[in-house]
Amino acid sequence: MRYLVLSLLVVACSSKKDKPAGSQTTVRVAAASDLRNAFEDLGKKFEAKTGIKAGFDFGSSGLLAKQIEQGAPFYMFAAANKSFADQVVSAGKCDGSTEALYSRGRLVMWSKQGAPAKIEDLADPKYKRIGIANPDHAPYGKAAQQALQKAGVYDKVKDRLVLGENIQATMTHAKEGSVDVAFVALSLAVATDKANYTGVDLDLHDPLEQTLVVCGTGPEADAARQLANFILSDEGRGIMEKYGFSTTGVSSSKK
């Protein structure tokens, strides 16, 4: 028995010792669904520069915030609005000193057949099913609800709303034709078909101030800080702009 215990200790020590010194670091990132195209592009360029791989989990900001509060092992949270980043900081899961605006999102209407010219047109019964992300936990869904209310058509269309779990799911519903028109992120519309969307007036909803924050401690948190700096850099902001995000007012200062 003594020999067996000693053997196990030797094996454990030697596996630690034999681990390659240059093994790749992966940083786990919780990211809002509207970021999929932009962040996959950013992640490739970041890995090429640093050797650090970014592993993204995309979903609605509200549900991702709950996962982080419950201990999910994410080291960066890129939310679609500031309130959910604030939420994980308040819960003590992320470092408030790293919180930073990284882009502003834009809400649009998208349809396979061509989006209506203005939001008031949705009152027409021909739009039988209107897709929005669930406003309870998806910032773009909340913005869509606010826009419908401010435009004075919410009561006319509320029984025709089809809720998606997140903005990516809502875009999928629209592409598959299970809704006639959908409120989606410009970043998703640009990647799909530029001709089929209409922008929603920014005055109709609260700003989508997309905010990131670094979570946890240790080497992976250090890698997350490097990723945050890359997102906020000139190169990172250029990539975000390419996918339909506004980076006006985004600071490139390192944290």
C-alpha positions as CSV (number, residue, x, y, z in Angstrom):
1,M,0.0,0.0,0.0
2,R,2.9,2.4,0.9
3,Y,4.4,1.6,-2.5
4,L,1.1,2.3,-4.3
5,V,0.7,5.7,-2.6
6,L,4.3,6.6,-3.4
7,S,3.9,5.6,-7.1
8,L,0.8,7.8,-7.4
9,L,2.6,10.8,-6.0
10,V,5.5,10.3,-8.4
11,V,3.1,10.1,-11.3
12,A,1.2,13.2,-10.2
13,C,4.4,15.2,-9.8
14,S,5.9,14.0,-13.1
15,S,2.7,15.0,-15.0
16,K,2.9,18.5,-13.6
17,K,6.6,18.7,-14.4
18,D,6.1,17.3,-18.0
19,K,3.4,19.8,-18.9
20,P,4.7,21.8,-21.9
21,A,5.9,25.2,-20.8
22,G,4.4,26.9,-23.8
23,S,0.9,25.3,-23.6
24,Q,-1.8,27.5,-24.9
25,T,-3.8,29.8,-22.6
26,T,-7.6,29.9,-23.2
27,V,-9.7,32.8,-21.8
28,R,-13.4,32.0,-21.3
29,V,-15.7,34.8,-22.4
30,A,-19.4,35.3,-21.9
31,A,-20.6,37.5,-24.7
32,A,-23.9,39.0,-25.9
33,S,-25.4,37.2,-29.0
34,D,-25.1,40.2,-31.2
35,L,-21.3,40.0,-30.9
36,R,-20.9,36.5,-32.6
37,N,-19.5,37.7,-36.0
38,A,-17.4,40.5,-34.7
39,F,-15.9,38.6,-31.7
40,E,-15.1,35.5,-33.7
41,D,-13.1,37.8,-36.0
42,L,-11.5,39.6,-33.1
43,G,-10.7,36.3,-31.4
44,K,-8.7,35.0,-34.4
45,K,-6.7,38.2,-34.7
46,F,-6.1,38.3,-30.9
47,E,-4.9,34.7,-30.9
48,A,-2.6,35.4,-33.9
49,K,-1.0,38.3,-32.0
50,T,-0.7,36.8,-28.5
51,G,-1.1,33.0,-28.7
52,I,-4.1,33.3,-26.3
53,K,-7.3,31.6,-27.5
54,A,-10.6,33.2,-26.7
55,G,-13.4,30.7,-26.0
56,F,-16.7,32.5,-26.4
57,D,-20.1,31.5,-25.0
58,F,-22.8,33.7,-26.7
59,G,-26.2,34.3,-25.2
60,S,-28.6,36.9,-23.8
61,S,-26.8,39.3,-21.5
62,G,-29.3,38.7,-18.6
63,L,-28.9,35.0,-18.7
64,L,-25.1,35.2,-18.9
65,A,-25.1,37.6,-16.0
66,K,-27.1,35.1,-13.9
67,Q,-24.6,32.3,-14.8
68,I,-21.7,34.4,-13.7
69,E,-23.4,35.3,-10.4
70,Q,-23.9,31.6,-9.8
71,G,-20.2,30.9,-10.3
72,A,-19.8,30.1,-14.0
73,P,-16.1,30.2,-14.9
74,F,-16.0,33.2,-17.2
75,Y,-13.1,35.7,-17.0
76,M,-14.7,38.3,-19.2
77,F,-18.3,39.4,-19.6
78,A,-19.1,41.4,-22.8
79,A,-22.7,42.6,-22.2
80,A,-25.0,44.3,-24.6
81,N,-25.7,47.0,-22.1
82,K,-24.1,48.5,-19.0
83,S,-26.7,47.4,-16.4
84,F,-25.8,43.7,-16.7
85,A,-22.1,44.5,-16.4
86,D,-22.9,46.5,-13.3
87,Q,-24.9,43.6,-12.0
88,V,-22.0,41.1,-11.9
89,V,-19.7,43.8,-10.4
90,S,-22.3,44.4,-7.6
91,A,-22.4,40.6,-7.0
92,G,-18.6,40.6,-6.4
93,K,-17.9,38.4,-9.4
94,C,-16.1,40.9,-11.6
95,D,-13.7,43.7,-11.2
96,G,-15.4,47.1,-11.5
97,S,-12.1,48.9,-12.2
98,T,-12.0,47.1,-15.6
99,E,-15.5,48.0,-16.7
100,A,-15.4,49.8,-20.0
101,L,-17.7,50.8,-22.9
102,Y,-16.5,48.9,-25.9
103,S,-19.3,49.8,-28.5
104,R,-22.8,51.0,-29.0
105,G,-25.3,48.7,-30.6
106,R,-27.9,49.6,-33.2
107,L,-31.4,48.1,-33.4
108,V,-32.9,47.5,-36.9
109,M,-36.0,45.7,-38.4
110,W,-35.1,42.9,-40.7
111,S,-37.2,40.7,-43.0
112,K,-36.6,38.2,-45.8
113,Q,-39.1,40.1,-48.0
114,G,-37.7,43.5,-47.1
115,A,-38.3,45.4,-43.8
116,P,-41.1,48.0,-43.4
117,A,-40.0,51.6,-44.1
118,K,-40.9,52.7,-40.5
119,I,-41.9,51.1,-37.2
120,E,-45.5,52.4,-37.4
121,D,-46.0,50.2,-40.5
122,L,-46.0,47.2,-38.2
123,A,-49.6,48.1,-37.2
124,D,-50.6,46.6,-40.6
125,P,-52.1,43.1,-39.9
126,K,-50.1,41.7,-42.8
127,Y,-47.2,41.5,-40.3
128,K,-48.7,38.5,-38.5
129,R,-45.6,37.5,-36.5
130,I,-43.1,40.0,-35.3
131,G,-39.9,38.7,-33.7
132,I,-38.1,40.3,-30.8
133,A,-35.6,38.9,-28.2
134,N,-37.1,38.4,-24.8
135,P,-37.1,41.8,-23.2
136,D,-36.8,40.3,-19.7
137,H,-33.2,39.4,-20.2
138,A,-32.1,40.6,-23.7
139,P,-31.2,44.3,-24.1
140,Y,-32.1,44.3,-27.7
141,G,-35.5,42.9,-26.9
142,K,-36.0,45.6,-24.3
143,A,-35.0,48.2,-26.8
144,A,-37.5,46.8,-29.3
145,Q,-40.3,46.9,-26.7
146,Q,-39.4,50.5,-25.8
147,A,-39.4,51.5,-29.5
148,L,-42.8,49.9,-30.1
149,Q,-44.2,51.7,-27.1
150,K,-42.8,55.1,-28.0
151,A,-43.9,54.8,-31.6
152,G,-47.5,54.2,-30.3
153,V,-48.0,50.7,-31.9
154,Y,-47.2,48.3,-29.0
155,D,-50.8,47.7,-28.0
156,K,-51.6,47.0,-31.7
157,V,-48.9,44.4,-32.1
158,K,-48.3,42.9,-28.7
159,D,-50.4,39.8,-29.5
160,R,-48.3,39.2,-32.6
161,L,-44.9,39.3,-30.9
162,V,-42.8,36.1,-31.0
163,L,-40.1,36.1,-28.3
164,G,-36.6,34.6,-29.0
165,E,-34.3,33.6,-26.2
166,N,-31.7,36.1,-27.5
167,I,-31.1,38.3,-30.5
168,Q,-29.3,35.5,-32.5
169,A,-32.3,33.2,-32.0
170,T,-34.6,36.1,-33.2
171,M,-32.5,36.5,-36.3
172,T,-32.7,32.8,-37.0
173,H,-36.5,33.0,-36.7
174,A,-36.5,35.8,-39.3
175,K,-34.2,34.0,-41.7
176,E,-36.2,30.8,-41.5
177,G,-39.4,32.7,-42.1
178,S,-41.1,31.7,-38.8
179,V,-41.7,35.5,-38.3
180,D,-42.5,38.1,-40.9
181,V,-40.2,40.7,-39.6
182,A,-37.8,40.9,-36.6
183,F,-36.1,43.5,-34.5
184,V,-32.4,42.4,-34.5
185,A,-28.9,43.9,-34.1
186,L,-27.4,45.7,-37.0
187,S,-24.3,43.5,-36.6
188,L,-26.4,40.5,-37.5
189,A,-28.3,42.2,-40.3
190,V,-25.1,43.4,-41.9
191,A,-23.7,39.9,-41.9
192,T,-26.9,38.5,-43.5
193,D,-28.2,40.9,-46.1
194,K,-27.7,44.6,-46.1
195,A,-30.7,45.3,-48.3
196,N,-33.3,43.9,-46.0
197,Y,-33.2,46.1,-42.9
198,T,-34.5,49.4,-41.7
199,G,-32.8,51.3,-38.8
200,V,-34.9,52.1,-35.7
201,D,-34.7,55.7,-34.6
202,L,-32.3,56.0,-31.7
203,D,-34.6,58.3,-29.9
204,L,-37.2,55.5,-29.5
205,H,-35.2,53.4,-27.0
206,D,-32.5,53.6,-24.3
207,P,-28.9,53.5,-25.7
208,L,-27.4,50.1,-26.1
209,E,-24.1,50.9,-24.4
210,Q,-22.3,47.7,-24.7
211,T,-19.9,47.2,-21.7
212,L,-17.3,44.7,-20.9
213,V,-15.7,43.7,-17.5
214,V,-13.0,41.3,-16.4
215,C,-13.9,38.7,-13.9
216,G,-12.0,36.4,-11.5
217,T,-8.3,36.4,-10.7
218,G,-5.2,34.6,-11.8
219,P,-3.6,33.9,-15.2
220,E,-6.9,33.6,-17.1
221,A,-8.0,37.0,-15.7
222,D,-4.7,38.5,-16.8
223,A,-5.3,37.1,-20.3
224,A,-8.8,38.6,-20.2
225,R,-7.3,42.0,-19.5
226,Q,-5.1,41.6,-22.6
227,L,-8.2,40.7,-24.6
228,A,-10.1,43.7,-23.2
229,N,-7.2,46.0,-24.2
230,F,-7.2,44.5,-27.7
231,I,-11.0,45.1,-28.1
232,L,-10.5,48.7,-27.0
233,S,-7.5,49.3,-29.3
234,D,-7.6,51.0,-32.7
235,E,-7.5,47.6,-34.4
236,G,-10.3,46.2,-32.2
237,R,-12.5,49.2,-32.7
238,G,-12.0,49.0,-36.4
239,I,-13.2,45.4,-36.4
240,M,-16.3,46.4,-34.3
241,E,-17.1,49.2,-36.8
242,K,-16.9,46.7,-39.7
243,Y,-19.7,44.7,-38.1
244,G,-22.0,47.6,-37.6
245,F,-21.1,48.8,-34.1
246,S,-20.4,52.4,-33.2
247,T,-17.2,53.0,-31.2
248,T,-17.6,56.8,-30.9
249,G,-16.5,57.7,-27.4
250,V,-14.8,54.3,-26.7
251,S,-11.6,54.9,-24.8
252,S,-8.5,52.9,-25.7
253,S,-6.9,53.5,-22.3
254,K,-5.4,50.3,-20.7
255,K,-6.8,49.0,-17.5
